[in-house]
Amino acid sequence: MEKLSDNKRKIFADIIRKAKMVDGICPHCEEHSLLIGIVNDYYRCMSCGGDIEQKVNGKISYLPVQLKEYDEVKDNG
Protein backbone atom coordinates (compact mmCIF):
# COMPACT_ATOMS: atom_id res chain seq x y z
CA MET A 1 0.00 0.00 0.00
CA GLU A 2 1.35 3.37 -1.02
CA LYS A 3 1.88 6.01 1.68
CA LEU A 4 0.39 9.47 1.36
CA SER A 5 2.70 12.42 0.96
CA ASP A 6 2.81 14.96 3.78
CA ASN A 7 0.97 17.48 1.59
CA LYS A 8 -1.92 15.08 0.89
CA ARG A 9 -2.04 14.07 4.55
CA LYS A 10 -2.41 17.74 5.57
CA ILE A 11 -5.20 18.25 3.00
CA PHE A 12 -7.17 15.22 4.26
CA ALA A 13 -6.65 16.25 7.89
CA ASP A 14 -7.96 19.74 7.08
CA ILE A 15 -11.06 18.32 5.36
CA ILE A 16 -11.82 16.02 8.28
CA ARG A 17 -11.33 18.83 10.79
CA LYS A 18 -13.80 21.07 8.90
CA ALA A 19 -16.45 18.37 8.31
CA LYS A 20 -19.73 18.89 10.14
CA MET A 21 -21.72 16.00 11.59
CA VAL A 22 -25.37 16.37 12.53
CA ASP A 23 -28.17 13.93 13.14
CA GLY A 24 -31.53 14.30 11.46
CA ILE A 25 -34.25 12.65 9.42
CA CYS A 26 -33.15 11.96 5.85
CA PRO A 27 -35.84 12.92 3.31
CA HIS A 28 -34.59 10.18 0.94
CA CYS A 29 -34.78 7.11 3.19
CA GLU A 30 -36.88 8.72 5.98
CA GLU A 31 -34.52 7.27 8.63
CA HIS A 32 -32.97 9.05 11.59
CA SER A 33 -29.35 9.11 10.50
CA LEU A 34 -25.99 10.79 10.82
CA LEU A 35 -25.57 13.50 8.17
CA ILE A 36 -22.04 14.48 7.14
CA GLY A 37 -21.35 17.90 5.62
CA ILE A 38 -18.12 19.21 4.15
CA VAL A 39 -19.52 21.97 1.94
CA ASN A 40 -21.69 24.69 3.52
CA ASP A 41 -25.32 23.62 3.96
CA TYR A 42 -24.99 20.38 1.95
CA TYR A 43 -24.91 17.01 3.68
CA ARG A 44 -24.83 13.31 2.79
CA CYS A 45 -26.90 10.71 4.62
CA MET A 46 -24.77 7.92 6.08
CA SER A 47 -27.66 5.43 5.77
CA CYS A 48 -28.60 5.77 2.09
CA GLY A 49 -25.98 8.14 0.64
CA GLY A 50 -28.61 10.70 -0.41
CA ASP A 51 -27.52 14.32 -0.82
CA ILE A 52 -29.39 16.86 1.28
CA GLU A 53 -29.49 20.66 1.45
CA GLN A 54 -29.98 22.22 4.87
CA LYS A 55 -32.41 25.16 5.04
CA VAL A 56 -32.77 27.30 8.14
CA ASN A 57 -36.01 29.28 8.17
CA GLY A 58 -37.22 29.43 11.77
CA LYS A 59 -36.42 25.70 12.02
CA ILE A 60 -33.82 23.47 10.41
CA SER A 61 -35.14 21.50 7.42
CA TYR A 62 -33.33 19.01 5.24
CA LEU A 63 -34.41 18.92 1.59
CA PRO A 64 -33.41 16.30 -0.99
CA VAL A 65 -30.91 17.39 -3.62
CA GLN A 66 -30.97 15.69 -7.00
CA LEU A 67 -27.73 16.07 -8.91
CA LYS A 68 -27.76 15.83 -12.70
CA GLU A 69 -24.45 13.92 -12.69
CA TYR A 70 -25.87 11.36 -10.23
CA ASP A 71 -28.86 10.71 -12.52
CA GLU A 72 -26.58 10.21 -15.54
CA VAL A 73 -24.40 7.68 -13.70
CA LYS A 74 -27.41 5.86 -12.28
CA ASP A 75 -29.11 5.66 -15.72
CA ASN A 76 -25.97 4.66 -17.65
CA GLY A 77 -24.51 2.29 -15.05
N, C-alpha and C positions, 0 to 999 in steps of 0.2 A: 504494500500500500504506500502510495506516494505521500510525503509530508507536505503540509501547506507552508508556503513562504511566510515570513514574518508580516509582510504587507497584507497578504490575504487573511491571515489570522487576526490582524487588527481590524480589518473591515468587517469580518464576521462577528467579532466581539462587539463592535460598535452597533451593528444591526440588532444583535440580541439584547444589548443594553437598552436600546430605544424602543424595542417591541412592547406593545401594550397587551395585557391580557385582561379580559373581562368575562363575566359569565352572563348569559342571557338566553332567551328563547330564539332559536334559529327559525326564520320564516320559511326556509327550504324544507327542513326535515321536521320542524315543529317540536324539537327536543330541547331540553335545557342543556346547554353545552358551554364549553370553554370557547371563547372567540379570541382569535389572535390578530392583532393589528400592527402593521409596520408602517403603513402609509396613513396619513391623517384621515380619520373618519371612515376608513375601509377595513373590514375585518374578514377573516375566513373561519368558518365553523370547523371545529376539530372533529365533529361527528360525521358530517356528510361532505365537507370540503366546499360548501356553497359560499359564494362571495356576498358580503353584506355591507350596506352603507349605513352608518350611524347618523341619525337625525336627532337633534336636540331642539324641541319646540315645546317647552313647558314640561316635557317628560322625554326620556330617552327612548327612541324607537329604532328598530333595526329593519331595514327594507332590503329585499332581495336585489341583487345586481346581476344583470345578465350581460355578459361580455360577448361581443361579436366573435372574437377569436375562439372562445370556448365553444360556441355553437358550431363553428367551422370544423374544429378538431373532433367534436362529438359526432357530427354528421359524416365526416370523411374517414373516421377511424384513425 
